């Protein structure tokens, strides 16, 4: 069976089992990424996928600086897909059962300084698409996979002084985050030059195809290097948003909602690291980074 046909069959099974729509979408995204990776090896039939292919896929993710948590999530998706295919008799041998989850090492919290942010913005000044991508990450605190999954319909821009909003969907549900002036301005400029496309994806290539998460990561890594910013990962833009909101007086509960944390205890490391830099909560709108 062809890979994409197998994925379609898998998604149908998840729907029959009443998995949440956002969970199904997340699994589909992770497995599609694996299928795209397999194209490098001219693998088109599910029966020819081997454990080595799965191992190389994880190695690729590690080389592209995916966070251990993201890699673990993708491993879970592959294992579930693998077990489904084996149970259906579509493959004779497992290809993902032996994958090991990466250790969740406690990396020191990295928050970009105002000088580093200025340098990053400077190196993308002539790249309107990545200016918009960086501001979207910095001004909403969304994750990179959430950004890659955004559609034009998820973004509501409101003329005048009122705030627009962006609808962020992930495996656990949907949240609505206000769009501040910095993000709204650059998104308006980007949408004016966005290539014509049949896709509803917000960020697309020059050919109008949805911009893939791995390509976004790779390009951001290049810009970090060009800006002279060391020891930084894409997720640190999210960390920077969180830290700035807390330091400007946005309540912990509000920040947890904005970034999609179900439990405010997830922000404990920020509270500990920032200490008395955290201001008394002001329940107003989110602040620009």
N, C-alpha and C positions, 0 to 999 in steps of 0.2 A: 504493500500500500504506500502511496505517495505520502511524504511527510505532512503536507498541508491538509490532505484528506484525513490523515490520522489525527491531526490536531482538531479538525472540525468534529470528528467523531467523539473525541475526548471532551470537548466543550459541551456537546449535546448531552453527554452522560452527566456532567456536572449540573447542567440545567435540570435534567430529570431528577437529580438528587436534591434539588432545591438549594444549591449553593447560592450565596448572595451574589448579585450581579457584579459588584465591585471586586469580589474575590475571584470570580471567573475571569473578569477582565485582566486582573493582575497575573493570574496563571497564564493566560493566553499571551500576554506581552512577554513574559519571561521565556516561554517556549518558542515563540516566534523569533526571539533573539538567538536562541540556540539553533533554530532551523536556518536562519540567515548565516550563522557561523559555519554550518555544515556545507554551505554552498562553496566555500573555499576548497573543500575536499571533493566537490562534485558528487556529494551524497544526496540523493533525491528520494530513495526508498527507505522506509522505516526499518526494514529488515537488515539493512547494511550499516546501521548505526552501531558503533562499538563502544566499550568502556573507555578506550583511548580517546575517542572523539569527545566524550564527556569530560575527561580529565584535561584535555587541551583547552576546552571551552572555559573551564574554571581557571586555568592558568592565564588565559587571555584576560579574564576579568580582573585577576590579581595584578597583571601587568599594567592595566588601565586604571589602577588605583580605586577600584570599587571598594566600598566599605565592607568589612567582614559581615555585617548584618545583611547587606544587600546580596552578597554572595550566598549566604545561608538561605535567604528567601528563594533565590533562583535554584539552589540545590533541592529545596523542598518541592518546588514546582516540577523539576525534572524527575524526581523520584516518584511523585504521584502519577505523572504521565507514563513513566516506565512501568509502574505496577499495573496501571490500567491496560496498557498495551499487552503486557504479559498475560494478564487475566483474560483478555479477549482472544488470546492465541494469535495475536498479530506479530509477535516476536517470539523467538525460541529461547533467547537468553537476555538477561537483564543488562542494561548499559549504564544505569545510574546508581544501582544499589550500593556500590562500594565507595561512592563519593563521600569524603569526609568534610564535615563542617569546619570552617576556619575558627581559630580561637578568637574570642571576643576580647582582644587586648584593650586595656584601659589607656588609650592615647590621651595625652595632655590636651586639655581644652584649648582649641586654637580660635582666636577671635582676631579678625583683621583690623588693623589700626586705621585711623582716618587717613594717614599718609599712604598706606598700602592701597586703600580703596581709591584714593586719588590717582595713584599710579596705574591701577587696573583700569579705571575709567579712561585714563589718558591713552592707553594702548589700544582701546577699542573705539576710539572717537570716530574713526572712519569706517567702522564696521557696524552699521545700524542694526543688523540682526542680532549680533552678539552684545551690543549695547542693551538691546531690549531684553535679551536672555538674562544678562547679569543683573539688570535692574529688577526684573521679575523675581529672580531668586533672592535678591537682597531686600526687596520691599514687601515680600509676602512670606518668606521663610519656607516656601514649599520645597519638597525634595526634587531631585533631578528627574526621577522617573515620573513624578507628577507633572513636571514641566513638559517633558516629552509627550505626555498624553493629553495636553491641553488642546482644545479645539477653539475655533473662532467663536463658536456659540457659548463657550464657557466664560468669555470676557464681555463684560457690559461696561461700555464707556459712556459717561454722562457729560454732555457739554456744560460749561459754566463751572461755578464754584462747588457744585455737589460732587460727592465721591461716587465713582463707579464701583464695580465689584468683579471678582473672579471666582468662579465655581471650581473647586478643586476636588477631583474624584480619586479615591484610592480603594484599597481592598476593604477597608472598614467603614466606608461610607462617603459622605460628601460634606464639605464645609464651605462657607462663603466668607471671603476675605476682602475687605475694602481695598480699592486701588487708590493710592495716594497720588499727589501731583507729579512726583518724579517718575513714577511708573506709567501713569496715564499719558504723559507727554511723549515719552519715548515709544510707547506702544502705538500711539496715533501715527507717529512718524514712520514706524516700521510697517504698519498696515498699508500705508500709502505706496510703499515700494515692494510689498510682498508679491512674489511671482504668482501669476495666474495658476490656479491648481484645481483639480477635481476633488482633492482632499480637503477635509474640513480642519485638518491639523493647523494649529496656530503658527508653528514654526516649520518652514519647509525649505528644501534645497532650491538651488537655482532652477532645477527641472520640475519643481512643484511637488516633489515627493516628501512625505513626512520626515522630519529630521530625527534621526535615531539617537537614543540615549547615549550609546557608546561614542558616536561622533561628536555629540555635544561635550562629553567628558574630555575627549581627546583635544578638541579645539580650546576648551577652557584651560586645560593643562598647558597648552602652548602659550596662551595669553598670560597665565601666571608666570611662566618662565620669562616671557618677554618683559613683563613688568618688574622682574627681579624679586618676586615674592617667593620665598622658600618655605619648605615644610608646610605645604598647604594642600588641602583636598577640596573637591567640589563641595562636600557637605559643610565645609567651614564657612561658606557663604550663609548657609542656614543658621549655623552657630552664631554668626555675626549679627544676623537679624534678631535672634532670640536675646542675645546679650544687650543689644541696643535698646530693645523694647523695655527690658527690665530696668536698665539704667535710666530710662526716660520716664519711668513711673507707670508703665502699663502693668496691670495686675498679673500675677502668676497664672491665675485661672484663664484670663483672656489670652495670654501668650500661648498657653497649652492648647487652647482651642484653635488659635490661628495656625499653629504648625501641625495640628492633627494628633497631638498626644492625648491619649485617653485617660492618663493618670498624671496629675501634676507632679508626682514624685520623680517623673522623668526629667524634671528641671532642677532637681536637687544639686546636680553637679555645677549648674550655673550659679545657683544661690551661694554655694560654698566658694566657688572661684571668685565671684564678684563682691561678696561680702557687703560692706557698707556703701558700695557704689550703687546698690539697688535703691531706687527712690520709693517713697511712699506712693502707693498706687493712685493713679489718676484714671478714672474710668472713661476717658475720652477716646478719640480716634487713635489709630496706630500712628507711630512717628516715622518720618523718613529716615533712612540709614545714610 
